[in-house]
Amino acid sequence: MKRPTISDVAQRAGVSISAASFALNGRPGVSDRTRQRVLEAADEIGWHRNSAARVLSGGTTNVIGMAIPRPAATLGVEPFFMELVSGIESVLATPGYALMMQVVASVDAELKVYRSWWGEHRVDGIIVVDLRGDDPRVGLLEQLGLPAVVVGGPADVGTLPHVWADDAAAAAETVGYLAALGHRRIGRVAGLPDLLHTRRRDEAFREASTRYGIESIEVVHTDYTGLEGAQATRRLLTSPERPTAILYDNSIMAVAGMSVADEMRLSVPTDLSIVAWDDSQLCQVIRPAITALARDVAAYGARVAQLLLDVVAKNGAVEQRGVEVPAPRLVPRSSTAPPQR
């Protein structure tokens, strides 16, 4: 089937090729009536702009790139990423942008992807996730001059625009809540240790534990999967100073931890209180329902996408380079109670 051309549109609308080109590209030189007739003709015959030609002429690709340095298997069960992407897509869809996601094996591989995207002009901008300490991606993107927005911050982002939430405040609120219930031995099943947000949560957890007089704390790092979440829970629950409460870095691991508690004949919340970071449907439908730190992750993603579109449109000249979204709020449910021992 032959793709419709501007010549076909012009013939359908009864105008010259130059007039059709002006109308389709939003340029002056044709009347509003003619422009409307050309647009209707293009829609009738299914004409679409040639993105390759647009790029060669110095135009935009209408594509936003996001490389993710995590195993693909973990993303499919990670509610946070799915909700974040849904929020990003909700904003990109309106102006006709597409989100191109690529899973990479390492940060070094991600750097190669960025250089390729930049060299081939395949994307108009990049969303950076999973920020690390001394992250080489920040320096490379600054060097390339490729529009980018970091999910995270506000530190360690260089000059890149970023959208962040105060995870430290959420961690402190959770520890304070558990301390108020009477817990003095608290465990934390955390995510990947090299991620900055994991480090900040760890620091906030330890600082809040000291402030509230928690006697015993232990942090176990994982890859965010249910398997490693379960293994970490067994390690904590078989330790000499068994915790009476555990805070998990996502809902998948919290549910896995609840299964381990049942396996060890421990009752939730009588013998063990459980809290999940980032609320999800899982936390709400399981019984007992899981106390969680809730936030509008889709709105977070939407704010990231909107900031990046602003950066692209203004060629980086945005006034607000750091945007803070609301911090997660604690939603108490049936999985937490005063300890019985």
N, C-alpha and C positions, 0 to 999 in steps of 0.2 A: 504494500500500500504506500503510495507516494505521500511524503510529508507536504502539507500546504506551505507555500512560500508567500513572501510579501506581494509578489506579482499576482498570486491567486487571490489574495485579500483585496488588492487594488481592483482587480477585474470584477470581483463579487460586489464591491462597494461602488463601482463606477467612477473611480478616481485614478489619478496618476500614481505611479509607484512612489515617487517622491512624497506626494501628499499622504499616502498610506504610511510611509516610513515616519513622517513627522507625527502623524496621529498616534501610531503605535508606540513611539518612543517618548511621548509626552512633550514634544518640542513645539514651539510656536510656529505659525505659518499656515494654519488651517483653522477654519471656523469651528465653533463648538458643535454645530450640527453635523459637519463633515466628520469631525473626530468621533462622534457618537456612532455615525453610520459605519465608519471603518472598524471600530471596536466590535460592533454587533456582527459585522461580516466575518471578522476574525474568529469570534466565538462560534458562529454558525458552521464554519468549515474546519474548526479544531486547530487553528494556528497557534503556535507557541513560540516564544523567543528562543533563539538558538543560544544556549548558555555558553558554548565554546566560542562562538563568534563574539559574544558580548565581552568575554574575558580578554580575547585577543585585542579588542579595541579599547582596553583599559577600563572596562566596566566591572561590576561586581559579580560574584559567583552565586550569591544568595544561598550560601552554604556556611554553616557554623560547625567547627570541628571540636570533638571532645575525645581525647585518648585516655584510656583508663588502664593504669598499670596494676591490674589485679587479675587473678584467674577468672576466666569467663564463668566457670561453674559457681563461683561465690556470688556473682552478680545476680544470677537468676533467683536466688533466695533472699536477697538483701532488699527489704522493703524501702529503705531510705533512698537508694539509687533509683528505684522504679518511680517513686513519688517525685523525686527531684527532676527526673527526665520528663515526667508528665507536665510539671510546671514549666519547664523550659520550652517544651513543644507548644504549650498553650499560647505562649507569646510569639514564638517564631512563626507559627502557622498563619497568623493574620497578615503580615507583610509578604508571605510567600517564601520564607526561609526554610531550608531543610537542615536537620541535625545529622551530621555524619559522625558516628561513634566507631572507635577502633580500640579493641582490647590489645594491650601490648604486654610483653613479658617482663619488662623492666623499665626503669626511668631512662636508661641509656637508649633503649628502643624507642621510647617516647620522644626523646630529643631528635632521633633520626626522622621520625614521623613529622615533627614540626618543621624540620628543614625541608623535607619533601613537600609538605603542603605549601610552605612559603615559596619555594623555588618554582613549583608548578602552578602557583596561584590557584590552588584548589579550594581554599576557604577564605572568607572575609574576616573571620575572627575565631578565637579559640577560648573554650571554657576549661580552666585548669582545676582539677580536683585532687584530693589526697596530698595536700601540701606537706613538705618535709623540711627539716632543718637544713639551712644552707642549700636550698633547693636549686639545682642547676637549671631547671626549666625557667625560673624567673629571669635569670641573667640572659639566657638565650633569647627569650621573647623580647626583652628590652633591646637586645642587640639587633634582632631582625626587624624591630618596629612593627611587628604583627599585632593587631588589636587583640587584647586578651582580658579576661576577667577571672580572678581567682575566687574559688569557693573556699573561704577561710580568711584568716587574718586576725587582728589588724597588723600584727608584726610579721616580719619575714616575707613580705610581699614585694619588696623593692618599690618601684614607682607604679606597679600595676594596679589598676582598679580592682576592688575586691568587695565581696559581700560576706559578712560574718555575723555570728551569734555568740553571746557570752556563755560559753560552756562552763566556765569556772563558777559562775553564779549558780548555774543549775546543779552542778556537783555539790556545792556547799549547801544548797537548799535540801538536797536529798539526804546528805549525811546528818544535817540538823534534824530532819524529820525522823530518821531512824533513831537518832540519839534521844529525841523526845519520847519515842515509844519505849525506850529503855535498853536499846541494843548497845553493847559495848565491844562486841567482836564482829567486825564487818569485813567481808571479802569483796573484791572487785574482779570481774572477768572482763578484761579489756580487749581492745582490738589490736591492730598491728603496732608494735612499739616504735617504729620509725616515723609514724605519722604525727604531725605536730598537734593535731587535735587530741590524739591519744595521750601525748605527753602532757598537754595542758590539763586534761581531765585527771590524769594521774596526780599531778602536782596539786590541783585543787582538792582532790579527794584526801590526800595526805594532810594538807594544811587544815582542812575542815575537821578531819579526824582529831588532830591535835587540839584544835579550838574547842571541840565538844567533848573532850576527855575520853575518846575511844581508846580502849586498852589494847586492842589487837587488830591489826589490819594486814591484809595480804593481797597483792595484785598479781594476777596471772594473765599473760598476754596470749592472744589467739589470732586466728585468721578470719574471725567473724562467722565461721560456719557452725552449724549445730553440733557437728562431730567434735570439734575442738572445744566448743562451749561445754559439752557434756564431760569431756576429759578434764577440763579445768575445774568443773564442779566437783567431780570425784576427788580430785586432789585436795580441794579446800575442805570437803566434808570428811575426809579421812585424816586430816591434820590434827595434832594434839590440841591446838586451840581452834576447834571447829567454830566457824562463824555462825551467828544466829541470823544474819542477814547477808544477802549477796546482791550487788549492783552489777547488771550486765550491760555491755555496750550496744546490744541490739535485741530486738524481740525474739529473733530466731534462737539465740543462745539462752535467753531467759526461759523459753518453752523447753528447750533441751535440758536446762538445769532443773526445771520442775519434774521432768521425767526421771532424772537421776535421783532426786529426792524421794520420789515414789518408789523407785527401785531399791533404795536404801531404807525403806519403811519410815521415812521422815514425813511428817505432815506439814503442808503449807497452808496457813502461816503459823501453825502452832509451834512446830519445831524449827522452821526456817522461813524467813520473810524474803521475798523476791521482788526486785525492782528492775525494770527494763528502760534503757535509754532509747528514745524515739518510739513513741506509741505506734501501734498498728492494729489492724483488725484481729490479728492473732491474740494480742493482749486482751482484747475485749470479748472474744468469743470463748476462750478457754476458761475452764473452771478449776480453781478459783481465778477470777479475772485478775490480770497482773497490773499492779501499780506501775505507772510509767511516766516518763518525762515526755510530754506531748508538745508538738509544735506543728505549724502548718508547713510541711516540707515542700508541698507543691507551690505555695506562695513564695517560699525561699527560692526555688528554681525559677519561678517567673521573674523575680526581682533580678536574679543573675542575668537572665536572657535580656531583660529590658535595658539593664546597664550596658551590656555588651553591644546591643543595637545602637545605643546612644554613642558609645565609643566609636563604632564603625562609621556612623553618620557624621560625626564631628571630627573624624580623623584623630581621635585620641584627646581632643581638647574638651574634656568634661570637667565641670566644676567640682562635683562630688566624687572623689576617687574611692572613698571608703563608705560603704553603706552597712549600717547595723540593723539586722532584723530582730524581732522579739526573741528573747532567750526561751529555751524550753521551760515549760511549767509543769510542776509535779501534779499528777492526777492520782490520788490515793484510791486503791481498790482493795479487793478481798485478799490479795496475796501478802499483805503486810499487817502485822499485829505486834503487840508487846511480846517479848521473848518469854518462854516458860521455864528457862533454866539459866 
